[in-house]
Amino acid sequence: MTEIKLHNTKTRKKEVFTPIDAENVRMYLCGPTVYDRAHLGNARPVVVFDVLNRLLRYKYGPDNVTYVRNFTDVDDKINATAMARKEAGAAGTLEDLVRERSDETIAWYLEDMAALGTDEPDHMPRATEYIAQMVTMIEDLIAKGHAYAAEGHVLFAVESYKEYGALSGRSVDDMIAGARVEVAPYKKNPMDFVLWKPSTDELPGWDSPWGRGRPGWHIECSAMADELLGASFDIHGGGNDLQFPHHENEIAQSCCANPDAGFANFWLHNEMLQVEGKKMSKSLGNFFTVRDLLDQGIAGEVIRFVFLSTHYRKPMDWTEEKAREAKAELERWRAFAGSIEEPMGGPHAEVVSALTDDLNTHGAITVLRKLYKSGDAHVFRKSAELLGLLLPGETAEWFEGQAEPETSDLVEYAIALRTEAKLQKDFATADKMRDLLISAGVVVKDSKESTTWEPGPDFDPSKLEGLK
């Protein structure tokens, strides 16, 4: 099998991936803070690293990979929801209600991520279950001169770690100038960050040498990764919005706690997501959760396909047009190979080669389109499964009975066929679809951004019945 090459944020270049131990390849992905439903941007790294997880297991063996993705269940928003429920008369202590809210949102998250065809990691630690390990690590950092206690807080002394800023490529002075740094009189340096902070009597907290309190965000991942993967492991991932300060701070505290270890050898970061060319935000009215899309009838496999159609290190633009085209293509793919119960053989070498080249999922899908035309349904199906597509079970339920589109969908179906044919330079098919649409009285409008249509004066969708 072709060697895997991954773009390492730490070195800013693509490198051959060589695991520390080929019989125990270890990967950590920063998971969600579980205060509400996962939005579409939260889902992108889950899908990206699910593909990497599948590739690693394909190369090194299904039992030779350890994949960890955490849950951050220490958070002000979780506390606020719990307090609101308590004030409304909910039974139980505040701690009970915090746990109830965390359980609720974790269940939602796992359900929504499963709908996208992602496998559950080997370990899914909750921060609240590793408080003792965090306290131990903080005590060690203080003993080594990398942290200090002040007014019930413990802070990491950034100046004690000379490599601080290496991951993001910025100096401490630049970071102070460009970041919103919490100003506090007990800080020795404005960039020093919290490892432990006090909790009030009514909020959840834990006993510690520095008083009743709770951990800072960054120490949580360091302690959980150290406990489950060791002081040195292979891959650490997340969205590029976590590169600074979260990942920068993780490196600092972990490397200072274990100076003879390297923490993560490879750092992978996916780019952000847009919606219809704009940043997703509630103020623009284009903010939605994965569950919102699923409830609209957009299948999880369609969402996954749209994600994988763009390389993970490029910004991804979610559009309704892409979702329609993905649905139409997946319908054809499932009609072609979805009924095979146990496909024989393995994935095509070109699909594997694309994925080993820094997870080039767009390239892998391009190869799948060629395989679709070749007629080998078994190789096609095994290749698609390596990307987490055409999987049996829940992700396929949306497709049942949909291999043939309804009359109301025939125009969209014909346009999707035409679009795909143009992409594949299959101009004979593209012209055939164009002529068929014209005969049905469909007015098609092409632009650089999308293709739209409207019924003409002689609109007759029955003339598209032959597409069934």
Buried (B, 14 or more C-beta within 10 A) or exposed (E): EEEBBBBBBBEEEEBEBEBEEEEBBBBBBBBBBBBBBBBBBBBBBBBBBBBBBBBBBBBBEEEBBBBBBBBBBBBEEBBEBBBEBBEEEEEEEBEEBBBBBBEEBBEBBBBBBBBBBBBEBBBBBBBBEBBEBBBBBBBBBBEEEBBBBBEBBBBBBBEBBEEBBBBBEBEBEEBBEEEEBEEEEEBEBBBBBBBBBBBEEEBBBBEBEBBBBBBBBBBBBBBBBBBBBBBBBBBBBBBBEBBBBBBBBBBBBBBBBBEEEBBBBBBBBBBBBBBBEEBBEEEEEBBBBBBEBBEEEBBBBBBBBBBBBBBBBEBBBBBEBBBBBBBBBBBBBBEBBBEBEEBEEBBBEBBBBBBBBBBBBBBBBBBBBEBBEEEBBBBBBBBBBBBBBBBEEEBBEBBEEBBEBEEEBBBBBBBBBBBBBBEBEBEEBBEBBBEBBBEBBBEBEEEEEBBEBEEBEEEEBEBBEEBE
